[in-house]
Amino acid sequence: MFSKVLIANRGEIAVRIIRACRELGLSTVAVYSEADRGSLHVRLADEAFCIGPAPARDSYLNIPSIISTAELLGVDAIHPGYGFLAENPHFAEVCRDCGISFIGPSPEAIQKMGNKSTAREMVRKAGVAIVPGSDGPVRDEAAAAGIARNLGYPLIIKAAGGGGGRGMRVVHNRDDLRRAMTEARAEAEAAFGNGEVYVEKYLEEPRHVEVQILADARGTVATLGERDCSVQRRHQKLIEESPSLGVGPKLRRALSRAAARVAEAAGYTNAGTVEFLVDHAERFYFVEMNTRIQVEHGVTEMVTGIDIVKEQIRIAAGERLAVPREMEPRGHAIECRVNAEDPARDFLPSPGTIVAFVPPGGPGIRVDTHVFAGYTVPPHYDSLIAKVIAWGQDREEAIARMQRALREFEIAGIQTTIPFHQDALENAFFRRGEVYVNFVQRRMDLTVLHV
Ligand code: ADP
């Protein structure tokens, strides 16, 4: 086992990782930017080191600074969290070259899945269905029009290097194609430094269902069931739950086997998530694999009892997987992402100082956060300030607990997405589990939020 772990991240996930390390008896090194001097992860870690100014490219993306800190302080492993360097194969390779364990998959596996267009090809060859679409990247409008003749509209243009819902455009007819191609490429180039795009059939009302996997260095793959992440705004997740109301034991088994096959085909190790879209006929299609811990991993932890972050560390240290190969969920868990954004003003970021902060508690409630009263949410990073996760014996109890928790939650000084969540949890379609990826757009009226 390792003795000292550096956490190359910030915010709630850095805190989450420090907690796992501490429970395993490992000492921790936090790194932070000048904007994060007063952060909770800095306070909780055994040692903390400033790695640069506020902009992420100068600090949390600054590989030389992070690696030299790791060498200086004699760490034997780095956990990258999510975002920042988590899915950067070059960073994973630098760690390997420096004799530091990267707590995640190999650079080769990250690379294979990092290009969503080539990942589709690999997955198809492994015998798992992908959303019908282009074979590889699409060069120009004419090539896209050719594919459209076969598939029909609507289509979705996606960035090969994409993530976080960016670089995607839905196209309803031939007239929209040129503009959508140009915009998607420009956005992809700006966001990911790679303007390559590909095309998929745009599925009507699918559910977003993803399978959490763990894989050890011996090639053993375990699946921890699914999460339903259909409540999204602009293709970004807001509420996640496990199990999915659209997934029974038979479909769960099929999804789990498909996810394991994808992991095996990629020679994957550590924690990962295989994402699928599931249509009304329960057909499922691979969309991408995320090669890191995800924001929403906590809902799986609540229904399986497995500490996924500790498993990540154990796997990276070469230990054999000690969890069952396939798991059925126990009870039901829901997560609401509390962002520093104003849902009544089109989710406008709302950084600033939090003057009062009283998180909820009680049976079945878990709050993962890095903020506290007096904390100033910096404008430089993503706006997630807390994750509230509710567990219940069934979905109804999980919802009731979540509603109770959100009512207790006091955050003053900034706007948050709590009013959005309260509205979503009241929604009749949500209550019935009729939740597809267009739920927010189709079933919610954001102009009447009671903020
Ligand atoms: P990202 O990597 O940016 O998260 P994904 O490929 O995972 O992108 O897709 C994010 C979301 O976009 C999905 O959960 C779904 O809501 C929507 N989406 C993506 N592809 C399709 C598709 N082919 N049909 C319908 N919706 C899609």
Residues whose N, C-alpha, C, O or C-beta is under 5 A from the ligand:
A	BS01	ADP	V131 I156 G162 G163 G164 G165 R166 E200 K201 Y202 L203 H208 H235 V287 E288 V437
